[in-house]
């Protein structure tokens, strides 16, 4: 088979006809005549040396070869369309895009972003909350806040901080003055659990915290379980139990008194948080300024 790629117009005609199962509908969509669509498809089939459509009076239907080819054509066009959308973002130097884990984005990054925007009102920052690892070759993201730095090759990696967890609870659960100093009584309350899936080994659990407190014989209580730290924090604020919460994510709740921390014992997470970005971000003066600002904000 000839490895020369078909003309773009023929591929567009094929994709449109395959999606609409009609040459007439494809023609209307592409602002050409049905005869032009038919000719493009015929030329495409001749070049590929394969029949892509079964024709009938009621319309057209993809052959098995056509269905398979559509998979690759659609994927290729989606990449091109994605690239075009990202070019628009790359051309706007006054917009920064930052990716972070959902709970980190909500509880820690957003307050910092709002501070930055107050100081730089002409600068727009877009925050993408996602568990997916950023591929900077296919993304318009300028930087990401990552838990750990594995899998980011040929990128700048700035360690921001190593977070830790401590026990917190809502003042609603303190029903009397004695409970505020009675840790044994607190540990009989429901325990909120966080499930990080594959990263669970990096998040200290209740058994580790009890061991650090020399309370190995205390029973781990049942309680609600969440896969997002932000949901677990909200549950703790509502008085649904005690929680091992990350300091990074509960600053506002502690300041406002929505949560209290009855003891000082903390356990570190298994990985630090990193700020990760490609060379192109350093070439953007606005992105470079934000990188320096967020690093200083963490070290205050």
KEKE-3310 file (N, C-alpha, C; in steps of 0.2 Angstrom, whole numbers, plus 5000, padded with zeros to 4 digits):
npx = (5004:5002:5012:5011:5003:4986:4977:4972:4959:4952:4952:4945:4933:4930:4929:4919:4908:4908:4904:4891:4885:4881:4883:4877:4874:4887:4892:4885:4889:4902:4901:4901:4897:4887:4892:4906:4910:4908:4917:4929:4930:4930:4943:4951:4949:4954:4967:4971:4968:4957:4940:4930:4917:4901:4889:4872:4855:4849:4858:4875:4887:4900:4913:4921:4935:4934:4928:4939:4949:4943:4945:4959:4960:4951:4957:4969:4964:4959:4970:4976:4966:4967:4980:4978:4970:4978:4988:4982:4981:4995:4999:4994:5001:4997:4990:4991:4992:4989:4992:4985:4983:4966:4962:4973:4973:4961:4961:4974:4981:4972:4969:4982:4983:4973:4978:4989:4983:4976:4987:4992:4982:4981:4984:4979:4975:4973:4967:4969:4961:4966:4969:4977:4993:5003:5007:5018:5021:5010:5001:4995:4998:5007:5014:5015:5008:5015:5013:5027:5040:5042:5043:5043:5052:5067:5063:5060:5062:5056:5057:5044:5039:5039:5025:5015:5005:4992:4982:4965:4950:4932:4927:4914:4913:4919:4912:4913:4923:4933:4935:4944:4957:4958:4964:4962:4948:4945:4949:4940:4930:4922:4933:4939:4944:4956:4958:4971:4973:4985:4994:4994:5004:5011:5004:5002:4994:4980:4985:4999:5000:4995:5004:5015:5011:5013:5002:4998:4989:4977:4961:4957:4945:4929:4923:4919:4925:4935:4941:4946:4956:4951:4937:4937:4941:4931:4921:4926:4925:4911:4909:4910:4919:4936:4951:4966:4974:4982:4993:4995:4983:4974:4975:4966:4955:4960:4964:4951:4945:4937:4942:4951:4967:4972:4984:5002:5009:5015:5016:5026:5023:5026:5032:5038:5030:5031:5035:5034:5039:5041:5055:5049:5041:5050:5054:5043:5040:5030:5026:5038:5039:5028:5032:5044:5037:5028:5036:5043:5032:5029:5040:5039)
npy = (4994:5011:5023:5036:5050:5054:5068:5082:5087:5076:5067:5075:5075:5061:5058:5067:5061:5048:5051:5056:5047:5050:5056:5068:5075:5077:5085:5096:5100:5103:5113:5110:5102:5087:5079:5082:5078:5064:5062:5065:5054:5043:5045:5044:5031:5025:5028:5022:5009:5002:4998:5009:5013:5006:5008:5012:5014:5020:5026:5028:5016:5012:5001:4987:4989:5003:5007:5004:5012:5025:5026:5030:5041:5050:5051:5057:5070:5075:5077:5087:5097:5099:5104:5116:5123:5124:5132:5144:5147:5147:5159:5169:5178:5183:5175:5162:5145:5132:5117:5105:5094:5089:5092:5099:5110:5116:5119:5124:5130:5139:5150:5156:5159:5169:5179:5182:5187:5198:5206:5207:5212:5212:5200:5184:5169:5152:5138:5121:5107:5091:5073:5068:5066:5079:5081:5090:5091:5090:5098:5114:5119:5129:5126:5114:5108:5095:5080:5072:5069:5060:5053:5065:5070:5079:5092:5106:5105:5110:5108:5111:5109:5098:5090:5087:5076:5079:5076:5082:5090:5094:5108:5106:5093:5093:5090:5093:5101:5092:5083:5090:5088:5074:5062:5049:5048:5056:5047:5038:5042:5043:5039:5047:5042:5042:5037:5035:5027:5020:5028:5027:5022:5033:5041:5044:5033:5029:5019:5021:5033:5031:5023:5031:5039:5031:5023:5010:5000:5006:5006:5006:5016:5014:5024:5037:5036:5043:5047:5059:5072:5084:5082:5074:5083:5092:5084:5082:5095:5096:5089:5075:5066:5062:5067:5064:5076:5085:5098:5108:5109:5113:5126:5137:5132:5130:5143:5149:5143:5132:5120:5111:5107:5096:5090:5090:5081:5076:5068:5065:5066:5054:5059:5074:5090:5096:5110:5110:5113:5117:5123:5133:5140:5148:5156:5165:5180:5183:5170:5166:5176:5172:5160:5162:5170:5161:5152:5159:5162:5150:5148:5157)
npz = (5000:4996:5005:5005:5012:5012:5004:5014:5013:5008:5019:5028:5022:5022:5036:5040:5032:5037:5050:5049:5041:5028:5012:5008:5019:5025:5015:5016:5029:5027:5017:5003:4988:4987:4977:4976:4989:4986:4976:4983:4992:4984:4977:4989:4992:4981:4982:4995:4991:4996:5000:5008:5011:5011:4998:4996:4992:5003:5009:5016:5023:5034:5030:5037:5036:5034:5047:5055:5050:5052:5066:5067:5060:5066:5078:5074:5069:5081:5089:5081:5082:5096:5097:5090:5098:5109:5104:5104:5117:5121:5114:5121:5133:5144:5152:5163:5166:5178:5185:5197:5210:5215:5229:5234:5225:5228:5242:5245:5234:5227:5237:5236:5223:5221:5229:5222:5210:5215:5217:5204:5194:5180:5176:5171:5179:5176:5184:5184:5191:5194:5194:5185:5178:5171:5154:5147:5134:5127:5133:5137:5149:5161:5172:5186:5202:5210:5218:5224:5212:5202:5185:5178:5166:5160:5164:5175:5192:5207:5224:5235:5248:5262:5268:5282:5293:5306:5320:5320:5324:5325:5335:5339:5343:5356:5370:5383:5395:5400:5390:5381:5386:5387:5378:5376:5377:5366:5356:5355:5347:5331:5317:5304:5287:5274:5258:5247:5237:5226:5231:5245:5253:5255:5263:5280:5291:5303:5311:5311:5317:5330:5334:5335:5345:5355:5358:5354:5358:5357:5349:5332:5326:5317:5303:5291:5274:5262:5246:5243:5250:5253:5254:5266:5275:5275:5280:5293:5298:5299:5310:5309:5314:5320:5312:5303:5296:5283:5286:5276:5270:5279:5284:5284:5290:5303:5307:5307:5317:5314:5314:5327:5334:5344:5349:5347:5339:5324:5308:5294:5277:5264:5252:5246:5240:5224:5213:5196:5180:5162:5151:5143:5151:5159:5149:5148:5155:5164:5169:5175:5185:5193:5197:5205:5215:5221:5227:5236:5244:5250:5258:5268)
capx = (5000:5006:5013:5010:4997:4980:4976:4968:4952:4949:4952:4940:4927:4929:4927:4912:4903:4907:4900:4884:4882:4877:4887:4874:4875:4894:4893:4882:4893:4909:4900:4903:4892:4888:4897:4913:4912:4909:4924:4935:4930:4933:4950:4954:4948:4959:4974:4972:4966:4952:4933:4929:4910:4896:4884:4865:4850:4847:4864:4882:4889:4907:4915:4925:4941:4932:4928:4946:4953:4940:4948:4965:4958:4948:4962:4974:4961:4958:4977:4977:4962:4970:4986:4976:4967:4983:4992:4979:4983:5002:5000:4992:5006:4994:4986:4995:4988:4993:4988:4987:4978:4960:4962:4978:4971:4955:4963:4980:4983:4967:4970:4988:4982:4969:4982:4993:4979:4975:4994:4993:4976:4980:4986:4974:4977:4968:4969:4966:4962:4966:4974:4982:5000:5003:5012:5019:5022:5003:4997:4997:5000:5014:5017:5010:5010:5015:5015:5032:5043:5043:5039:5044:5059:5069:5059:5063:5058:5058:5054:5041:5038:5037:5019:5014:4998:4991:4975:4961:4943:4928:4925:4907:4914:4921:4905:4914:4930:4937:4937:4949:4963:4957:4965:4959:4941:4944:4951:4934:4926:4923:4939:4939:4949:4957:4961:4974:4974:4992:4999:4992:5010:5014:5000:5002:4987:4979:4989:5005:4999:4994:5011:5020:5009:5014:4995:4997:4983:4970:4957:4955:4937:4926:4921:4918:4931:4935:4947:4949:4957:4946:4930:4938:4942:4924:4917:4929:4922:4904:4909:4908:4924:4943:4955:4973:4974:4988:4994:4995:4976:4969:4977:4961:4950:4963:4964:4945:4942:4932:4945:4956:4972:4973:4991:5007:5012:5014:5020:5028:5021:5031:5035:5037:5027:5036:5033:5037:5038:5046:5059:5045:5038:5055:5054:5038:5042:5024:5026:5044:5038:5024:5036:5047:5033:5025:5042:5044:5026:5030:5046:5038)
capy = (5000:5018:5026:5043:5052:5057:5075:5084:5088:5069:5065:5078:5072:5054:5059:5069:5056:5043:5053:5057:5041:5053:5061:5074:5078:5079:5090:5102:5102:5106:5118:5108:5098:5080:5076:5084:5073:5057:5061:5064:5048:5039:5046:5041:5023:5023:5029:5017:5003:4998:5001:5012:5013:5002:5012:5010:5020:5023:5030:5025:5013:5011:4994:4985:4993:5010:5008:5004:5018:5031:5027:5033:5048:5054:5053:5062:5076:5077:5080:5093:5102:5101:5108:5123:5126:5126:5138:5150:5148:5149:5165:5174:5179:5186:5169:5156:5139:5128:5110:5103:5089:5093:5095:5105:5116:5119:5121:5128:5134:5144:5156:5159:5162:5175:5184:5185:5191:5205:5210:5208:5212:5211:5193:5179:5162:5146:5132:5114:5102:5085:5068:5066:5069:5083:5080:5097:5091:5090:5103:5121:5121:5132:5122:5110:5106:5088:5076:5068:5071:5054:5053:5071:5070:5085:5097:5109:5102:5114:5106:5116:5108:5091:5091:5082:5076:5079:5075:5088:5088:5100:5110:5103:5086:5094:5091:5096:5103:5086:5080:5093:5085:5067:5059:5042:5049:5058:5042:5033:5045:5040:5041:5048:5039:5044:5032:5038:5022:5018:5032:5026:5021:5040:5045:5041:5031:5030:5014:5024:5039:5029:5020:5037:5042:5025:5021:5005:4996:5009:5003:5011:5017:5015:5031:5039:5035:5047:5047:5066:5075:5090:5079:5072:5089:5095:5080:5084:5102:5095:5085:5068:5062:5065:5066:5065:5081:5088:5105:5112:5109:5115:5132:5141:5129:5131:5150:5151:5139:5127:5114:5112:5102:5095:5088:5093:5075:5076:5063:5067:5062:5050:5062:5081:5093:5100:5114:5107:5117:5116:5128:5138:5144:5153:5161:5169:5184:5183:5164:5166:5180:5169:5154:5165:5172:5155:5149:5164:5162:5144:5148:5163)
capz = (5000:4996:5012:5005:5016:5007:5005:5020:5011:5007:5026:5031:5019:5025:5043:5040:5029:5042:5056:5047:5037:5022:5008:5007:5026:5025:5010:5020:5035:5024:5012:4997:4985:4988:4971:4978:4994:4983:4972:4988:4995:4979:4977:4995:4992:4976:4985:5000:4988:5000:5000:5015:5012:5007:4996:4995:4991:5009:5012:5016:5029:5034:5030:5043:5035:5035:5054:5058:5048:5056:5073:5067:5057:5071:5083:5072:5069:5088:5091:5077:5085:5102:5096:5088:5104:5113:5101:5106:5124:5121:5111:5126:5138:5151:5155:5166:5168:5183:5186:5204:5213:5217:5236:5234:5221:5232:5249:5246:5228:5226:5240:5234:5216:5222:5232:5216:5205:5218:5216:5197:5191:5173:5174:5172:5181:5176:5189:5182:5196:5191:5196:5179:5177:5166:5149:5145:5127:5124:5137:5138:5156:5162:5178:5190:5209:5210:5224:5221:5205:5197:5179:5174:5163:5156:5167:5181:5198:5213:5230:5238:5255:5264:5272:5287:5295:5313:5322:5321:5325:5326:5342:5340:5346:5362:5373:5390:5396:5401:5383:5378:5388:5387:5372:5376:5375:5359:5351:5354:5342:5324:5314:5296:5284:5267:5253:5241:5231:5225:5235:5252:5257:5257:5268:5287:5293:5310:5315:5312:5322:5336:5336:5336:5351:5360:5360:5350:5360:5356:5344:5326:5325:5310:5301:5284:5271:5256:5242:5242:5257:5254:5257:5272:5279:5276:5285:5300:5300:5300:5316:5308:5317:5320:5306:5302:5291:5281:5288:5270:5268:5284:5287:5285:5295:5310:5308:5308:5322:5312:5317:5332:5334:5352:5351:5343:5336:5317:5304:5288:5271:5261:5247:5246:5235:5219:5207:5190:5174:5157:5149:5140:5157:5161:5144:5149:5161:5169:5173:5179:5191:5198:5200:5211:5220:5225:5231:5242:5248:5253:5263:5273)
cpx = (5004:5006:5012:5003:4992:4980:4971:4961:4949:4948:4946:4933:4925:4926:4920:4907:4902:4903:4893:4881:4878:4882:4884:4875:4882:4895:4890:4886:4900:4908:4902:4897:4893:4892:4904:4915:4913:4915:4930:4935:4932:4940:4954:4954:4953:4966:4976:4971:4962:4945:4932:4921:4906:4890:4878:4861:4848:4852:4870:4883:4896:4908:4919:4932:4940:4932:4935:4950:4950:4943:4954:4964:4956:4953:4967:4971:4960:4965:4978:4973:4964:4975:4984:4973:4973:4988:4989:4981:4991:5003:4998:4997:5004:4990:4991:4990:4992:4988:4990:4982:4972:4960:4967:4976:4965:4957:4969:4982:4979:4968:4977:4987:4978:4973:4986:4989:4977:4981:4995:4986:4975:4982:4980:4977:4972:4971:4965:4967:4961:4971:4979:4988:5001:5009:5013:5020:5015:4998:4999:4998:5007:5018:5012:5013:5009:5017:5021:5034:5044:5039:5040:5051:5060:5065:5062:5058:5060:5054:5051:5041:5037:5031:5019:5007:4998:4984:4971:4954:4939:4927:4918:4908:4916:4915:4906:4921:4935:4939:4943:4956:4963:4958:4962:4951:4940:4945:4945:4929:4927:4930:4938:4945:4950:4961:4964:4976:4982:4996:4998:4998:5013:5010:4999:4995:4986:4983:4996:5005:4999:5000:5015:5018:5010:5007:4993:4991:4976:4967:4956:4948:4935:4924:4921:4925:4930:4942:4950:4950:4952:4939:4931:4938:4935:4920:4920:4926:4915:4904:4908:4914:4931:4946:4962:4973:4981:4988:4993:4988:4971:4971:4971:4956:4953:4962:4956:4941:4937:4935:4950:4961:4974:4980:4996:5010:5010:5018:5020:5025:5027:5035:5034:5032:5032:5032:5037:5035:5043:5050:5055:5042:5043:5056:5048:5039:5036:5025:5032:5043:5033:5028:5040:5043:5030:5030:5043:5038:5026:5035:5045:5037)
cpy = (5006:5021:5033:5045:5056:5065:5077:5084:5081:5066:5068:5076:5065:5054:5061:5065:5050:5044:5054:5052:5044:5057:5068:5078:5081:5085:5097:5105:5106:5111:5117:5104:5091:5076:5077:5079:5066:5057:5061:5057:5043:5039:5043:5034:5021:5023:5024:5010:4999:5002:5003:5012:5008:5007:5009:5016:5023:5027:5026:5022:5011:5003:4993:4989:5000:5012:5009:5011:5025:5032:5031:5040:5052:5056:5058:5069:5079:5080:5086:5099:5104:5105:5115:5126:5129:5132:5144:5152:5150:5156:5171:5174:5181:5181:5164:5151:5134:5122:5108:5098:5092:5096:5100:5111:5120:5123:5125:5133:5140:5151:5160:5163:5169:5181:5187:5189:5198:5209:5211:5207:5211:5204:5189:5172:5157:5140:5126:5109:5095:5080:5066:5069:5073:5081:5086:5097:5091:5094:5110:5124:5124:5129:5118:5109:5099:5085:5071:5071:5066:5055:5060:5072:5076:5091:5100:5107:5106:5111:5112:5115:5100:5092:5086:5082:5076:5078:5081:5085:5095:5102:5107:5096:5087:5096:5094:5097:5097:5083:5083:5091:5077:5064:5053:5043:5051:5052:5036:5036:5042:5043:5042:5046:5042:5039:5035:5033:5020:5022:5032:5025:5028:5044:5042:5040:5031:5025:5017:5030:5037:5026:5026:5040:5037:5023:5015:5000:5000:5007:5008:5011:5017:5022:5032:5038:5039:5046:5054:5069:5081:5088:5077:5078:5092:5091:5081:5091:5101:5091:5078:5063:5066:5063:5067:5069:5084:5096:5110:5113:5112:5122:5137:5139:5130:5138:5152:5148:5134:5120:5116:5106:5101:5092:5090:5087:5076:5070:5065:5063:5059:5053:5070:5083:5097:5104:5112:5111:5116:5123:5134:5143:5149:5158:5166:5173:5183:5176:5164:5170:5176:5163:5157:5167:5166:5152:5153:5163:5155:5144:5154:5160)
cpz = (5000:5003:5011:5008:5011:5009:5011:5019:5011:5014:5029:5028:5022:5032:5044:5038:5034:5048:5055:5043:5031:5019:5008:5014:5027:5021:5013:5025:5032:5019:5005:4994:4987:4983:4973:4984:4991:4980:4977:4991:4990:4978:4983:4994:4987:4979:4990:4997:4993:5000:5007:5016:5008:5005:4995:4994:4997:5012:5012:5023:5029:5033:5036:5042:5036:5043:5057:5056:5051:5062:5072:5064:5062:5076:5081:5071:5076:5090:5087:5080:5092:5102:5094:5094:5109:5111:5103:5113:5125:5118:5116:5132:5144:5154:5157:5168:5172:5184:5193:5206:5216:5224:5237:5231:5225:5238:5250:5240:5227:5230:5238:5227:5217:5225:5226:5211:5208:5217:5208:5193:5183:5171:5176:5174:5180:5180:5186:5188:5193:5194:5191:5179:5171:5161:5146:5137:5123:5128:5137:5145:5157:5167:5181:5197:5209:5217:5222:5214:5200:5191:5175:5172:5159:5158:5173:5187:5204:5219:5234:5246:5256:5269:5277:5290:5303:5314:5323:5322:5326:5333:5344:5344:5353:5367:5380:5390:5397:5395:5380:5380:5388:5380:5371:5374:5368:5354:5351:5350:5335:5321:5306:5293:5277:5264:5247:5236:5231:5229:5243:5256:5259:5262:5275:5289:5301:5314:5316:5317:5329:5339:5338:5343:5357:5363:5355:5352:5359:5349:5338:5325:5318:5309:5294:5281:5264:5252:5240:5249:5258:5257:5264:5277:5280:5280:5292:5302:5302:5307:5315:5311:5317:5314:5306:5295:5289:5283:5282:5268:5273:5287:5288:5290:5302:5312:5310:5314:5320:5314:5322:5332:5341:5354:5346:5338:5328:5314:5297:5282:5268:5255:5248:5240:5230:5215:5201:5184:5168:5155:5147:5145:5159:5155:5144:5156:5166:5173:5177:5186:5196:5201:5206:5217:5224:5229:5237:5247:5253:5259:5268:5280)
residu = (UNK:UNK:UNK:UNK:UNK:UNK:UNK:UNK:UNK:UNK:UNK:UNK:UNK:UNK:UNK:UNK:UNK:UNK:UNK:UNK:UNK:UNK:UNK:UNK:UNK:UNK:UNK:UNK:UNK:UNK:UNK:UNK:UNK:UNK:UNK:UNK:UNK:UNK:UNK:UNK:UNK:UNK:UNK:UNK:UNK:UNK:UNK:UNK:UNK:UNK:UNK:UNK:UNK:UNK:UNK:UNK:UNK:UNK:UNK:UNK:UNK:UNK:UNK:UNK:UNK:UNK:UNK:UNK:UNK:UNK:UNK:UNK:UNK:UNK:UNK:UNK:UNK:UNK:UNK:UNK:UNK:UNK:UNK:UNK:UNK:UNK:UNK:UNK:UNK:UNK:UNK:UNK:UNK:UNK:UNK:UNK:UNK:UNK:UNK:UNK:UNK:UNK:UNK:UNK:UNK:UNK:UNK:UNK:UNK:UNK:UNK:UNK:UNK:UNK:UNK:UNK:UNK:UNK:UNK:UNK:UNK:UNK:UNK:UNK:UNK:UNK:UNK:UNK:UNK:UNK:UNK:UNK:UNK:UNK:UNK:UNK:UNK:UNK:UNK:UNK:UNK:UNK:UNK:UNK:UNK:UNK:UNK:UNK:UNK:UNK:UNK:UNK:UNK:UNK:UNK:UNK:UNK:UNK:UNK:UNK:UNK:UNK:UNK:UNK:UNK:UNK:UNK:UNK:UNK:UNK:UNK:UNK:UNK:UNK:UNK:UNK:UNK:UNK:UNK:UNK:UNK:UNK:UNK:UNK:UNK:UNK:UNK:UNK:UNK:UNK:UNK:UNK:UNK:UNK:UNK:UNK:UNK:UNK:UNK:UNK:UNK:UNK:UNK:UNK:UNK:UNK:UNK:UNK:UNK:UNK:UNK:UNK:UNK:UNK:UNK:UNK:UNK:UNK:UNK:UNK:UNK:UNK:UNK:UNK:UNK:UNK:UNK:UNK:UNK:UNK:UNK:UNK:UNK:UNK:UNK:UNK:UNK:UNK:UNK:UNK:UNK:UNK:UNK:UNK:UNK:UNK:UNK:UNK:UNK:UNK:UNK:UNK:UNK:UNK:UNK:UNK:UNK:UNK:UNK:UNK:UNK:UNK:UNK:UNK:UNK:UNK:UNK:UNK:UNK:UNK:UNK:UNK:UNK:UNK:UNK:UNK:UNK:UNK:UNK:UNK:UNK:UNK:UNK:UNK:UNK:UNK:UNK:UNK:UNK:UNK:UNK:UNK:UNK:UNK:UNK:UNK:UNK:UNK:UNK:UNK)
# end
